[in-house]
């Protein structure tokens, strides 16, 4: 079994492969990366199950991290296992047809929580479980003022202009999961652990791609895209923002960047808090870490030091040499699932494994065009202390 560091690196490599394939539209590479990710997760769970094979006490299993199922979840997974054990391709399809295709809401909620815990970007933005909804009303102008005057049409128009509708049922995230007969033999609790982990990882990778750089065409509108009212959208694709060249994170430079976030696209001032800087893991260690690390008097180092409190987040969705700076909660992302697990018609049988797919619905966009900046950090320099000699007579 891989140790935690090996596991983290292998999953990061698979995640980068999936992200790159999605951007390039390479379906074969995407399936290969997703298969690697799920097989790695399956091996981990089979090993954990083997070590606890003799343990049946629910309380002990819960202490070891094995989630205990609700009666609705257990009923769903038992039906799913029976369907997956059906012989022949047509038998599997027929059996799955007889399973309630709607995930219990508790499974969806748990997947959402796992996604946020393991992927800081999803926790930093305004992520909502929108299962069962087809439209969400976004407040784009949180600084709207009440008016001391009689109610009239103009005031109503001004207030209403601060809201946008976001359609949630038109964007679809699909993930493939190879499930072996060995996994089915472990029972509902372990199948749940595998499915939740695979879904959390696969959907999170797809979600981060959409959040960071989605084109808006059959996917969310990314943080790096223009979303102003008069933006020109070509064939459903929103244009990218111009990249701001940044060579250092000095107080003057960083203060100028943050000041651009301190007003909305209409010039109305707003408070800035909850800042995030999203970078590719490679660039974090090569460019960002050297530019944000200081040595303390005792010889130790302090990382991620910026002039304005900012959470630095690593994401494989960000292109090399680029970064996204913005107010995390100014990006809305709604996600939910309602189609359950389906048998894959176009996936072959592989080594006692069948491929299944899960479909989720999601959409997102920045609440206004000034919420996020696209940065060019290719020339970012390491932090260098400036030392000046001052004449003692000036003290």
C-alpha angles and dihedrals in degrees: 000000000000119000118239095264093050090046092051093049094047092049091046090053091049091047091052090050091050092047094048091047092050091052092047094044090236104154095183093053090044092054091045093053093045091048090052091050096050094043089053090052092046092052090051094050094045089053092049091048091050091054091051097037094118094046116096104157107114094211092053092047090050090052089053090055100262106139116231113228130230116238089256092051093047091050090049095049094045089053090046093051091050090050093048091052092057112120123246130015095273090046091056092048092049093047093049089050088063093052118092100256095207115096114228105259090238091065091051092048091051092049089052092052092048090051092053094045095049098036113049093194091064090050092048097054127063096272116179134182102233099173110159095015125109100186136033127195111223122204102221096175109053090166095061111140129223112237127227098221142084115297112262141159096265092056091049090050091050093051093044091050088068093068131076130189116233117197110220104183100061100068119071133194117198127189131183123221126191108212119190128206088245089062092050091052091059092068137231100313095055094040087053091052091051096046094045093049094046092046093046092052099039096043092044092054091049091044093051090051090054094044095049104037111356112153095216091241107116087334140062122289108256130230089248092060131093113248103168117139095257097042116140110237114198117204090334094309120122115216121247120252117251110265116244111222111233122184100169142013097227118149091257095049096041093043089055091052094049091047088063088060093048093083133043125241090273093056096255112145120239138176116262120220138134093049118184131191111200118198140164112264090240092053092045092064097034101041116003101043094053089048095050104037123099131187115233123218091260092059096255124120132239117206134209096025113166131166090246120039105266134165110227111213127191116217131168087213092075116089119241115270091021137095138184120225119188152112104293100211090051088079116079119206122177121188136169142145131225108157100072121203122334133188114250112240094192098046121094126224110262126192099323091320133116125200120232130180135218122203124204130179119227143156138171148165142172112275090233138358096257096056095090139030128206111222133198104215098167090115097041109144127214119259111274122186116233113221121193129188112223125193109244089226088071092063 
